[in-house]
Amino acid sequence: MKIPFHKPIIPKNLDNLFPDSIRSGWLTTGPMVKEFETQLSDYLQAEYVIAVNSGTAALHLALAAKGFQAGDKFIAPTYTFAATVEAGEYLGLDPILVDCATNSFNIDLDEVERILKKEKNVAAVIPVHFAGIAVDMVRLNILAEKYGFFVLEDAAHALEAVSNAGKVGNTFDAAAFSFYANKNITTGGEGGAVSTNDSILAQKIRKLSLHGMSMDGWGRYKGGGSWAYDISELGYKYNMTDVAACFGLEQLQHLQSWHMRRVEIVQLYHIGLKNIQGLVLPDQDDQLTYAWQLFIIQLKPAEWRIGRDDIIKKLNKVGIGTSVHYIPVHMHSYYARKYGWQALNYPMAQRLSETVISLPLYPALKDDEITYIIYQIKRLWEQYII
Ligand SMILES: Cc1ncc(COP(=O)(O)O)c(C=O)c1O
């Protein structure tokens, strides 16, 4: 069997994706982006959604629109994809990295609170809803109120997630989503969005997403409008295209059923793998809705005669694609060099990064493929148990 780590579901006939507006020649930001934003804002229960061309752009724009500047500090987890921290780096902000909470992939809020007590000028905290499991937003929002920082939720994994404070995306600060190729929905390989209930912030993000222009091309050309525009501040080129939005609109139609299939797959993994003592399986909390972007198993190294990397190789050999999420930010050479961080500074994140394996988790995954993956992991366990 050959099971890729990820396989998106895309329509057999791609022609069906594209409406007349595309065929008549309007390819970039226009009516399809507007429709995508409208549907997404309904789904997220957020007043405003600005669609952009990546999750990284969404994070960057939210920070830029708040006017944060070089020297301002932000707190983020080290256990995330580098983009979470990169977004602050673009603006010259100083990152303060925080380890994972015990038995969790998410940021340690006790440590965040300790930092807030002693550090002045923390402008923002960027919690990551890792793998689609929401951070304790009730607690973080209380801290935000007390210490007065901006909460930018990195919701790249968390489109469907509901936290203890409600739907992820429904916020008076901001949440950033990714529609990269292997996310729960994709806008044709790359894409992202920011959601917020703050109208001033939304307007600013929209403006900065297209060079700081007073009006976008569609706004100017539909109905023979004016050619004139002004650039009143420095912006970026982060707008989503209508072509990408068409892709996203088709994917949105399946969101509910794909989510249910993800939940089903997770149950099958849990049932199939629960008796393997050498593994820690992801937590489940019935009070929350997990987006299940990733299914990550952790190895207990003391129970195995081989290491994580060898297990990955052996799974690959029998046709099973896997991945590792992630190498923590502080362990990348750019960040280690710049800030002097050592691997050991963040023991939880380091341990996770050395012991985790992400298994295939996507709605196109078939039951017999899941059975095969479980069978192969069990076989390895029986062979290499200490
Ligand atoms: C946690 C996290 N944040 C941000 C991003 C950036 O998203 P994008 O690849 O759409 O720029 C990713 C992408 O994988 C991610 O996993």
The ligand as an ORCA input file, in Angstrom:
! r2SCAN-3c Opt
* xyz 0 1
  C       1.033     26.991     13.177
  C       1.214     27.635     11.840
  N       1.220     28.961     11.756
  C       1.353     29.598     10.572
  C       1.497     28.901      9.400
  C       1.707     29.641      8.132
  O       0.717     29.396      7.188
  P       1.046     29.531      5.627
  O       1.851     28.348      5.224
  O      -0.303     29.559      4.994
  O       1.790     30.813      5.444
  C       1.492     27.497      9.428
  C       1.638     26.738      8.190
  O       1.878     25.586      8.135
  C       1.357     26.849     10.674
  O       1.357     25.530     10.762
*
